[in-house]
Amino acid sequence: ASFFHVLRRPGLALGDDLCARAEYVGKDIARAGCEVDFYDALREEAETPGPFLDFARFALECPGTVTLPCGTPDQEPINRTLLLLENLRVGFGKLRLCDIKIGEETAVANWKGKSWLSAWSNSLVDTCTNSVGEGLRLEGMEQPPPALLARLLAVTDESHQASFMRKMILGERLSQRFALQRLRARDVLAAFLDLSSWGPGYERQAHAVAWETLERLTCLVRALAALPWPQQWVGTSVGLGCEADAAEGREPRVLVKLFDWGRSELYNEERYLKLGLVQQQECIRRWQQYISACCRLHWEMARIAAHRCCCREWSALMFEVCCESTAVLRAALMGSEGIVNKRTRVLGLALMDLRETTRGKNATWLPLLG
C-alpha cells in the first residue's frame, strides 16, 4: 500500500488539534480496506475500560479515514481516501525501527482476499526463514548499526564468487532482505541494541534502551494474554524502535507497537461464537502461535538484559571465534532446517582475564578446534 505525508495548508483553521500536530501519515485504503475494519472494531471495543483498551495502547493511533488530494513530485495530485495512522518518527532524531513479522504462518489462503497462490508463496518464505524456527522474522530495519550493514554487504560482495552469483540470481535487495529474515531473535535484538555509533558511554544508553524495551514487551505480553477471546492475526508485525541519533543531550527513547492489520480480524464474544467449530480450532491454533512468538521475543530480550545489564563487575570475558556461512541461496532452495546447524562453525575460543593489568597476561588464546 502507498503511504503519504499528511500536511496542513498554511492558514487553515482547524476545529481541534488532531491535524495541527502533524503526527499522522496517510495509508491508501485501496489495498487496506480490511485494516480500516480492524481499527473501527478496535475503536469500538476500546471505548470501555478493559483488556481491549489495554491492548489498544500498543496499536497505532488511528483517528479514522479522510479524503485528501495526494500527489508525488512527478504526478498531479488526485483525491485519495487515506487511513490516518500514527507517525512513529515523531519525536525521534533518527528512528531505528525493527519490523518483526509475527507468526509461524504469515499468510492463509482465502483469508481476507489472500489467494491460494500468494499464500503458497508466503509459506515458502516462512519455511526458509526464522518464522518456522522461532515464530518470528525480521522484515527490515531502519537506521541499522554498522556491524549489521557490513553483514548485509558481505551477502552480495562482488569480490566473492558465491556472493556475486547470489546477487546475479536473487538480486541485491532480495538477497539482503532474505539474510535479515533468517536472523535469530537474539541477533535481531543484539543489532537493535548496538548503539556503538554513539561513542563513549554508549553502553549506558544501551542498558536504558534494553530495560525500557523489556518493560514494554512485558506489558504487551500481559495485554495479549488478557484478551478474552482467541484472535486470528495473520502477517502482523511488532515494531521495536529506539533513538539512533547520538546528538548531544538527546535522551534514549523506545517504542513498541503493533501494526499491519490487513489480514487480521478482531474477535469479541459475538464475532467469535459465529465461527464454525473448525474455524474456531484454527483460530485457537494460530493465536497460540502468535502468543508464543511474542513470548519468545520477550524472553530473548529478558535474557539479554539479565546477561548484559545485571552484572556489576566482570572478572573475565569468553569469546567464540566463529565462521558464519551466508548460505542465502541454499536456504531459499532447501529451507532453513536443512542448513541451520551447519551455517555457523566455532573455530576457537578466547579468554580475556579482566583482573590482569599487563598486556601480556591479559589475553589467553586456546587452540583452534578441528
N, C-alpha and C positions, 0 to 999 in steps of 0.2 A: 504494500500500500504506500501511497505517496504522503509525505509529511510537508507541512508548510509552516513558516513563521507567521504568527498572528500579530499584526501590528495595528496600532491605533492611529487614526488620522489626526494630524495636529488640529487642536481647537475643537475636537469633537466632544460634546457634552455627554457625560455618562451618568446614568442613574445610580450606579453603585461602583465599587472599586474592583469588580470582577476582572474587567479587561484592562483597567488602568494599571494594574500591577504587571501586566505583560508577562505572566508566568505560565503561559499555555502555548502549546503547539497544536496545530490542526492536522488531523488524520483523515484523509479522504475516505468517506464511508462507502464508496463504490465497491470496495473489497473488504469492508469492515462492518457490514450490516449486523452480523451476529455479535460483534463486540458492543455495538450500541445496545442491543437487547440485554447483554450481560450487565452493563453499567446501570441501565434502567432498573433491572431487578435488584441489583445491589443497593442502589439508592433507596429503593422502596423498603428493603429489609433492614437497612441501617437507620431508619427513622426512629426506631425504638431501641433503648439500651439492651445489649445482649451480645451474643457471640458474633453475630454478623457485623455489628458496629465495631467490635474489636478487630475483626478481620479487615474491615473497610479501611482501617488506618494504614494497612500495608499495600493497598491498591493505589493506583494513580488517582489523584483528584480529577474528577470529571464533572464539570458543570452541565454538560449536555451537548447539543449539536447547534450549529449555526451555519447559515449560508452566506458566503463571502466571495468577492472576486479574487481569484488566485491566478498567479502567473509566474513565469520564470523570466530571466533576462532575455531569452530567445523566443518567448511566446507571449502573445497578448493575453491579458487577464480574462478569465472566464469564470462564471459563477459555479462554485462547488459547495456541496454540503459537507461540512467538516465536523468531526468529533473532537471537541476540545479536551486535551489531556495535559496533565501537569508537566511542565518543562523541568526535567531533572537537573539541567545545567545551572539553573538559577541559584546564585549564592556560592558557586564554585569558581575558582580561578581557572583551573584545569581539572575537569572531572575524569578520574579513572573509573570507568564503568565496565563491569563484567556482566555479560549477558549469558546466564546459565540456564540452559533448557532442562526442564524437569520432567522425569518420567522415563521408564524403560521403553514405552511406546509413545512416539511423538506424533502419530497420525493414525486415524481409524477410518477404514473405508466406509463410504456412505454416511459419514457423520459430519454435519454442518457443511455440506457441499463438497466434501473431500472424495474424489473419485477413487476407484479401485486401483488404477494405475499409479496415481500420485501417492496413495497410501503405501503401495508396494515399494515404490522408490524410496519413500521415507524409512520404511522398515529395513532396507539395505543399509542406509546410513546409520540407523540405530544399532544394527548388528556389528558394524565395522568401527564403531566409536565407543566412548566411555559410557554411553547410555545403557548398553547391555551389561556392563561391569558394575557400575555404581549407581545407575539410575539417573544420571545427570551428565551433561556435557557442556563445555564452553563453546558458545557460538561466536563470540567476538569479545575483544577488549579494546576500549578506547584509552589512549594515553598509556600504552604498555611500558613496562620498565625496559631498560637497555638489554638486560640479560635475556628476556623473552624475545625481543626484537632480533637479537643475534641468533637465537634458536630457530626462529622462523626463516631468517635469511639463509641459514645453513640448509634448509629443506630444498631450496631452489638455487643453490650456489652453482653457477655455470662452470666453475673451475673443477667441479667433481662430476665424473661421468654419470653416476647414478642420479645425482641431483639434477643434472641437465636433462636427462631423459624424463625424469619425473615432471619437470617444468614443461617439456615439449608435449607430453601425453595428457597431463591433467591441467596444465596452466598454472601460472604462479599464484593467482588468487585462490584457486580451489585447493592447491597443494598446501598452502599455508593455513587455510581455514580447516582443512582436514587434520592437520597437525594439532591445531588448537582443540578440535573436537575429541582427540584421543588423549588429551592430558588428564591425568588423575586429579581428583578433587584436591589432594594435598599440594599438587604442583600448581593448580589454579590459584589456591589461596596463598601459596608462597609468593607467586608473582604479584598478586593483589597487594600483599603487604611489603613488597620490595620498594622502599622509599629511599634507597641509597642515593638517588639523584638530589635529595635534599641537602646532602653534605653532612658535616659534623653534627652529631646529635640526632640523626635520623632514626636511630633505634628507639629512642624515647617516643618519638612520634608514631613509629610503627606499633609500639606497645599500646598506645592510646587508641589507635585505629582498631587493633585486634580486640581489645576489651569492649569497645563500643559496638563493633560488628557482632561479637559473641552475644552481647546483651540483647541486641535487636533480633538476632536469629532465634534466641531463646523465646522472646515474646512472639515471634512469628510461629514457631512450632506449637506453642501453647494455644495461640489463636486458631490454628488449623485443627488441632486436636479437640478443641471445644465446639467446633461446628456440629450441630446435632444430626445432620444427615450427610451420607456419603455424596461426594461431588465427582463429576466427570469433567476434569480439566485436562485437555489434551494439547500438548505443544506450548504450554505457558512457560514463562521464564521468571527466574528470580534475578533481580538486578542488585549487584553489590557495587556501591560507589564510595569513593573517598577522594580527598583533595590531593592532587598530584603536583600542585604548584608550590615551589619552595620559596615563594616570596616572603620577605621578612615580615614577621608579625602575623602571618596567616595561620589560623588555628586549624588543626585537622578536623575535617567534617566527614561524616559517614551517612550513607543512606542504604536502606534495604527495602526494596519494593518488588511487588509482583505485577506483571504486565503481560500483554499479548493474549487476550481472551477470545480470539476469533474462533477457536474450536472448543469453547467451553460453555457449560450450562450451569447456572446457579440454582441448586435444588433447595426448596423448602419442603415442609411436610407434604403439602398438596401436590407439588410437582413430582416429588419422588414416588409417592404412592400411586401415581398414574402410570408408572413404568410397569412393564411386564416382569415376570419373575426372572427371565433370562437377562433382561436389561438391568435389573437391579443387581444381579450377581456380577455382571460385567462392570457395573458402576462401582461396586464394593471392591473388586479386584484392582481396578485402576486407581481408586482412592487410596488403597493400601500402598500401592507402588509410589504414589505421589507423596504420601506422608513419610514413607521410608526414605525416599530420596532427600527430602528436606531434613530429616533427622540425620542422614549421613553427612550432609553439608554442615549441619550444626555440630556434629561430633568431631569432624575434621578441624573445624575452627577451634573447638574446645581443646583438642589435643595440641594444636599449635600454641594456643595461649598457655596451656599448662607447661609445655616443654620450653617455650621461649621466654615467657614472662614471669614465671613463678620461682625462679632460682635467683637468690640474692648474690651468689658468687659461684663462679665456675672454677674448678680446680684443674680440669683438663678438657680438651676437645678431641673427639674422634671423627676423622673424615674418611669417607669411602671415595676412592678414585674409580669412577665408572666410565664405561664406554657405552653410549646410547645410540642405537640404530634409528635412523629416520625412515623406517620402513613404511612410508605412506602408501606407496603403490601396492605392496604386498598386502597391507591391511585392507585396502579398498577391494582387492580381489578375493582374499581369503577370509576376511573378518578378523576382529581383534583377538578372538580366543585362540586362534592358531599361532599367534606370534607374541602374545602379551608377556609370556615368561621368557622369551628369547631376545627381547628388544633392548634389555639393559644387562650389561655384564660387569661385575665387580673385578677390577684389575688389581687393586691393592688397598691397603689401609694406612692411614697416617694418624699418629698420636701426638698431640701438642700439649705439653705439660705447662700450664699457666703459672705454676709456682716457681719455675726456674726463671732466672733473670738473665743468664748468659745465653748468647745466641747459639752457641754450640750445643747446649743441652736442652734447648727449647723445643726441638722437634726430633721425633724418633720415627723413622720410616720402617715399616715392616716389609718383608719381602713380597714381591708381586705374586699373585695367585695364578696358578695354571701356566 
